[in-house]
Amino acid sequence: MSKIFLHLQKVHDLVHDLEHYSPINQSKNLLKQKDFTAPKIFTGGVNILLWNQLSESEKAKALSKSWYIYYSFRDAETGKLKRMPNIKGNVNKLKTKKERVEYLNAMSVALEFLLEKGFNPNTNNNIEELLNKKQSEASKGNNTSIAIPKENIAIPSKTIAIPAENIAITNKTIAIPQENIAIPETLTIKEAFEFALNLKKNTIRDTSYKNFELRVRKFRKSLDENKPITFITKKVINDYLNDVLVNSSARNRNNTRADLSSLFQVLEDNEIIADNVVKKINVLKSNPERNKTYTSEMQKDIYSFLEENDKLLLLFIKFVSYNFLRPIEVCELKIKDIDLIGKRLYLRTKNKAVKIKIIPEILLNDLPDLSNFVPESFLFTPTGFGQDWVTEPNNKRDYFSKRFKEVVKTHFNLNKDYGMYSFRHTFITKLYREMRKTSSQFETKSKLMLVTGHSTMTALEKYLRDIDAELPEDYSNLLR
């Protein structure tokens, strides 16, 4: 154990000797508003309680980061709690988790003791007066004599200078080494955002990350990235979300809010900020746009037209229609994902790594021979089956959406309510109504869940309501 920690442990003991310091004994102070938050410890971005479950590389990565104490103090001008500069001391010179935790725990207790006694990190403090005040209180209880040197310890805003004098207490001598504890500035917006983005990149799919990173980047452009992360308040975020709402829609504003909340939650979880203020911003009511269902005649006419003019696009649509895939999921299908012998399709969904679906006979008969194609090539590309197509999944989806618009929507004069996604609604509705002819609602929905891929009955029921799959029987006789 380091000598530095031994000194701090003595300071920790001193705190308890002076006041039997404990959160329980401080309950009398809870009746008034505190000017500070209890000091907390940042431990390299990991949960220290799960340390033994981490791999050696994860432990090494955590120890390679800066560990420190952080807290907030009430600003005299605004009256609000403001994040103070982090306190590191020499903790990051220690090599083990145990030493660092013990070191920071001792410093944290000592810091909270000083804060309870009236220490203000924004001004110079007379430590002698603070301790003498405690001496007077302690002497009333147990007549303990405390010898304290008459020098003052000046604490500027960024450096705590501790002189090397000894403090004698009840025949104990506590030697505090002459060291400066450097307190660095809070992370800048740029540093904090890059830290959070790196973590998010490893926890969500590439497609989701692209949309997430795009919204965060737009928000960053509205800020001065060299300012501390604490500059971003609820009002700053709310003002930005209002601009998004005015220039786009409530849905886009809510999606932006959700992504920013996810980002700030990473910062809170890693103790870079004290609180995720985005969670306190309300979600606005929005009316989601859903593609309309095609009539039976419209669907047949489109199929006949594509059979003559664009067979590749027709097969793409049949994957949406018969396998109930989303267009972006069809774009990500590779040759190796299609098992013609086992009649299986291996799908990379947005919710699961890989999901297995059957290939219905009605679709299987339309598939070409795929045995001569490279397994890693994509099934659908602009130039045909099994070609190289290096671009983002969103770009692929946009390509086929534009192709559908140019080939189909223009020819049939379809408005914005109709798209490729409409085929999914059309055939789920058709399948549901056919199954309902011989089964109850519950039986039909239970079977349909296996086909559509909805994870819960509630989700399926909401979807069926949205597309009006279930319609009542003619009730004319009740109105006569």
Buried (B, 14 or more C-beta within 10 A) or exposed (E): EBEBBBBBBBBBBBBEBBBEBEEEEBEEEEEEEBBBBBBBBBBBBBEBEEBEEBEEEBBEBBBEBEBBBBBBBBEEEEEEBBBBBBBBBBBBEBEEBEBBBBBBBBBBBBBBBBBBBEBBBEEEBEBBEBBEEBBEEBEEEEEEEBEBEEEEBEBEEEEBEBEEEEBEBEEEEBEBEEBEBBBEEBBBBBBBBBBBBEBBEEEBBEBEBBEBBEBBEEBBEEBEBEEBBBEBEEEBBBEBBEEBBEEEBBBBBBBBBBBBBBBBBBBBBBBBBBBBBBEEBEEEEBEEEEBBBBEEEBBEBBBEBBEEEBEBBBBBBBBBBBBBBBBBBBBBBBBBBBBBEEBBBBBBBEEEEEEEBBBBEEBBEEBBEBEEBEEEBBBBBEEEBBBEBEEEBBEBBBBBBEBBBEBBBEEEEBEEEBBBBBBBBBBBBBBBEEBBEEBEEEEBBEEBBEBBBBEEEEEBBEBBEEBEBBEEEEEEEEEE
